[in-house]
Amino acid sequence: MIVYREYNIKPYKEVPTSYLITTTGEGGSIPKALYGMFTSVSICKKLIDDYLEEKEKANDKKASKRGI
């Protein structure tokens, strides 16, 4: 298992050549953008980076609308 930017990337037990993204810690839900099985760790990392970048942009946009 690999921990990357607060997410776990781990091999899927039923299909060892595929990877799943899960949250670190208990509970929490996986965003739809990160849900599924992926064929490589690098794809998982790219998806996590893209998701967090979009999330940050959305938060910045909300803050600017509030005048912060």
Secondary structure, 3 states (H helix, E strand, C coil): CEEECCEEEEECCCCCCCEEEEECCCCCCCCHHHCCCECCHHHHHHHHHHHHHHHHHHHHHHHHHHCC
